[in-house]
Amino acid sequence: MLHLLRKKAYIKFFLAPVLLTGLFLFPAGTHAQIGKVELNMYDHDSKPYYFGITIGVNLARFQTSLHPRFLDHDSVYIAEPVNSGGLTLGLSATGRISDRFQVRFNPQLMFIERNIFYKLKYPDFDGETEVTKKIESVIMSFPFQIKFQSDRIGNFRVYTMAGFKADIDMASNARAKRAEELVKIQKYDFGPEFGIGFNFFFPSFIFSPEIKISNGIRNIHARDENLRFSNVFDKIQSRMIVFSIHLEG
């Protein structure tokens, strides 16, 4: 039940900004279809390249696989990941391939907190048997994406994108020495990204809300047999949903 409730909250957290953005900007898209409207930035599609900035929020969690010895563990009953939010800031450079395809490089600085909930057999130092370990990361992400875009309808357009990212965790604790209470995470990760977005053309800029799934495929767990909060896991991978606003020129 807890898992289902968390999943519902996970969906609502990201669906809300998408729906609000759509409701706020919907008249701009529908107005373009009723009669003739003046095209904003009418020559934009002929540009060979353009730039922008990115701001956003992310909902991140770990995808974990328990170690085969977990069932024999005598101090941890439950170890499961918890969803947590964060912030994203970035720049973008987009190049035109054709009327339908574009290529985009979108380096980002991501502030992420991913938590793991534990239920212990014996109380810890604070006398608690339920503990949540916070794993904070400052990630430099380097996504390279291909965008497939629709025809422009007035001052509106929809696009999908797919790509690949490489991440560097600047706050990685993999080499921490005093790590008795930590779960160690490796510094480097990589994986695919998929998303959908919308372009709203204004007189001097393009407003582009976007939602994407960004997953890591590398095992980023720096497992240490001597750490009780870490040795229960065999594999840890990153999972993330990102809602972004791109302001492009």
N, C-alpha and C positions, 0 to 999 in steps of 0.2 A: 504493500500500500504506500509506504514511504517513497518507494521508487517511482510509482505512478504519479504521486502528487508532485514530486520533484520534476518529472518529465512534463507535466502540465504547466507548471510554473516556468519551466525552461522555454516552452513554446510561446506562452503569453508574453514573456519578457521581450521577445524579439518581434512578435507579431504586432504588438501595440504600436511601436514607432513606424512600422511599415504602413499600417492602416491609417494612422494619423497623417502621415505624409501624403498618402494617396488621397485622403479626403480633403486635405488642405489645397492640393494642387490639381485635383480633378477638374475643376472648372476651366483651367488653362488648357487641358488636353481636349475637353469636349468643345470648347469654344472654337478650336481650330477646325472642327469638323462641321460647324454650322456657318455656312456662308464663307466669305473670303476674309481672311485675317492677314495682317502684315507679318511676314516671316522675320523673326529675330535672327540675327547672325546668319543671313541667307547664304553667305559665301563660306561658311565654316567647313562644310563637307569637302571643299576643294583644298583645304590646308594639308600640307604633307605631314605636319606634326603640330602638337599643342601641349600645353602644360597645365598643371593644376595642383591643388592641395587636398588633403584628405583628413577628415576628422570622423571619429566613430566610437562605438562601444562594442565590447566583445563579451561573450559568455563562454567560458572555458572550463574544461574538466579533463581529468585523466581517464584513459581507457586502460584498465588494469587486468592482469592475469595473475592469479595467486600461484605461489610456488607449490609444487607437489607436497612439500613438507608442512604446509599450512595446517592440515588436519592434525598433525602431531604437535602443533604449537601449544604450549601450556600457559601462555599469558595473554594472547590476543584471540578474542572470539570472533570479532567482525572487523573487517577493513575494507571500506568502500569509498570511492570518490564522491565529491560533492560539487555541484555547479557553483561557479563564482564569476563575478563580473569584472570588467577592466576597461581601460581606455586605449584608443589608438590614434596616433598622429602620423601623417605621412605626406609625401610628395608623389606626383605622378607625371609621367611623360608618355604620350600616346602618339604612335605613328600610323599613318594611313597605308593600308595594303591595297584595298579596293573599295568599292562602294559598300560592300557588305562586311569586310573584315578589317580589323585594326589590331595592332599589337601594343601592349601597354606594360611599362615597367613602373611598379608602384612600391618603392621602399617605404617601410613603416617602422615606427617605434611603438612598441606595444607594452603596456603596463598590465600585468596579468597576476591574478592570485588564484591558485588551484589548491583546493583543500581535500583532505582525506579524513574520514570519520573512523574512529576506532572504538570498539567496546572491549574493555580489558577485564581479565579475570581477577586481577589484584589492583587495588587503588594505586594511582601514581603518587608523586610527591605532594600534590595538592589534595589528596584524598578522593580523587574523582576516578570513576570507572568508565566514563565516556569522555573521550578526548578528540578534538579536531586539530589536526596539524596543518598549518598554513604554509604553503610553498609559494613564495613570491618570486616573480620573474620579470626582468626587463629585457625584452626580446627585440633585437634588430631583425626584421623580416624583409626578405628580398623576393617578392613575387614577380614572375614573368608570365603574362597572360595573353591569350588570344580572345578578342571580342567579336561576336557575330551580331550585327545590328539590323533592325528592321528598316523599312522605308520610313521617312519622316512624315508624320501626320501633323501638319501645321507646325506648332512649336513643341511637339512631343515625339518621343521615340523610345522603343524598348530594346534591350540588348541582353544577350547571355554571354557568359565568359567561362573559360576553363584555362587552367594554368598550373604552374609548378612553383613552389616556394623553397627557399633555404633560410633557416632561422639560426640566429646566434643568441644564446641566453647570456646576457652580460652579468646576471646575478647568479650564475650557476654555483651550486654548493658542492659539486662533485669532489672537490679537493679539500673540503672542510676537514679540519683535524678533530675538533671537539664536536662530534656529530652524533652523540648517543641518542638524542631526541629528534634526529632529522631523518628525512627521506631524501637521499641524494639523487640529483638529477643531472644528466649530462648536458654539456654546453651546446652541442650541435644537433639540429634536426632538419628534416626535409619532408616534403609530401605534396599531394595534389590539392587544388582548389577549384570549386565550382560555384557559380552564382548567377544572379539575375539582377538587372538594374534598369533604371528609367532616366532618360534625358529630358529635362525641361529647359527650353531655350528662352532666355531672357535677353533684353537688349545688349547687355555687356558681358554676360557670363552664362555658363550652363550649370544648372543645378541637377545633380545626379545622385539620388538615393540608391543604395545597392545593398543586397544581402547575399552573403556567401558562406559556404561551408569550407573550412580549412582544416585538414587532417594531417597529422604526422604519421609516417610509416616506420620510422626508426624506433627501436627500443631505447628510450632515453633514461632508463633506470640504471644508476650506478650501484648495483647491489652489493651490500656488505653483510656478510653472514653474522657479524657481531652486533648489528644494530637491530633492535627488536621491532622498531616501527618500519624498517626497510626490508628485513629479510623475509617477511611474509609474502612479498611480491616477487614474481619471476620476471614479468614484463610490464612496462608502463609506456603508453603512447599518448600523444596529445590529441585532443579533439576541441574544435572551436567553431562557433558561429559568430560572424562579424556583421554588424549593421553599420554601414559607412555612408557619409555624405561627401561626394566629390564636387568641388567648385573648380570649374575648368574654363579656360578662355580660348 
